[in-house]
Amino acid sequence: MLYELRIYHCAPGRLSALNRRFEEVTLGLWDKFDIRPVGFWTTVVGPSSQTLTYLIRWESMAERESKWNAFISHPEWIAARVSSEKDGLIVEKVENQLLEPTIYSPMK
């Protein structure tokens, strides 16, 4: 089992646009590709309140590569991303880590 930790650093004032895109488009497409999010968080205390952090669960690196590549190249996602950014860039920077649970981790 792998977990993908993704942190999206939004352009100033654009976190609401990112949340709207996830609610209205991204999660529906993820369902089509069987991409399984674990949870989503916004930052209450930390370096910036303009970040969205989330985890995705993958069975393997091969599953991740196959499903993620299919998602990001899907015409519906590309069109939705372009449309959602008509008022300007939403995400300035993405941090990404693939994590493997330790043997003593309660989350496997």
C-alpha positions in Angstrom: 0.0 0.0 0.0 1.2 3.5 -0.9 -0.1 6.9 0.1 0.4 9.9 -2.0 0.6 13.2 0.0 -0.1 16.2 -2.2 0.1 19.8 -1.1 -1.3 22.5 -3.4 -0.1 26.0 -2.8 -2.7 28.3 -4.3 -2.2 31.8 -5.8 -3.4 34.4 -3.4 -7.2 34.3 -2.9 -7.6 31.2 -5.1 -8.2 28.4 -2.5 -11.9 28.7 -2.9 -11.6 28.2 -6.7 -9.5 25.0 -6.1 -12.0 23.7 -3.6 -14.8 24.3 -6.0 -12.9 22.5 -8.8 -12.4 19.5 -6.5 -16.1 19.5 -5.5 -17.6 20.0 -9.0 -15.2 18.2 -11.3 -12.1 16.4 -9.9 -13.8 14.0 -7.5 -16.3 12.9 -10.1 -13.5 12.1 -12.5 -11.5 10.3 -9.8 -14.6 8.1 -9.3 -14.4 7.1 -13.0 -10.8 6.2 -12.6 -11.2 4.5 -9.2 -8.8 7.0 -7.6 -9.4 6.7 -3.8 -8.8 9.8 -1.7 -8.2 9.3 2.0 -8.9 12.9 3.1 -8.5 16.6 2.4 -7.3 19.4 4.7 -6.9 23.1 4.6 -4.3 24.8 6.8 -5.6 26.5 9.9 -2.2 27.2 11.5 1.0 27.1 9.4 2.9 29.0 6.8 -0.1 29.7 4.6 -3.8 29.5 4.8 -3.9 29.2 1.0 -3.0 25.5 0.8 -4.9 22.3 0.2 -3.4 19.1 1.5 -4.7 15.6 0.6 -3.9 11.9 0.6 -4.7 9.3 -2.0 -4.4 5.6 -1.4 -2.8 3.3 -4.0 -2.3 -0.4 -4.0 1.0 -0.1 -5.9 3.2 2.3 -7.8 2.0 0.6 -11.1 -1.6 1.4 -10.1 -0.7 5.0 -9.3 1.1 5.5 -12.6 -1.7 3.9 -14.7 -4.7 5.7 -13.1 -3.0 9.1 -12.5 -1.7 9.3 -16.1 -5.1 8.4 -17.4 -6.7 11.0 -15.3 -4.4 13.9 -16.1 -4.5 13.2 -19.8 -8.3 12.8 -20.0 -9.9 15.5 -22.2 -12.7 16.2 -19.7 -10.1 17.0 -17.0 -8.0 19.1 -19.3 -11.0 21.1 -20.4 -12.2 21.6 -16.8 -8.8 22.7 -15.6 -8.5 25.2 -18.4 -12.0 26.5 -17.7 -11.5 26.8 -14.0 -8.4 28.9 -14.6 -10.1 31.5 -16.9 -9.8 34.0 -14.1 -6.2 33.2 -13.4 -3.8 30.5 -12.2 -5.2 28.6 -9.2 -2.2 26.5 -8.1 1.3 28.0 -8.0 3.1 25.0 -6.7 2.5 21.3 -5.9 4.4 19.3 -3.4 4.2 15.6 -3.9 5.4 12.6 -1.8 4.7 8.9 -2.1 4.7 7.3 1.3 4.9 3.7 2.5 3.5 2.8 5.9 6.0 1.5 8.5 5.4 -1.9 10.0 4.2 -0.2 13.2 1.9 2.3 11.5 -1.8 2.1 12.5 -2.6 3.1 8.9 -1.6 0.3 6.5 
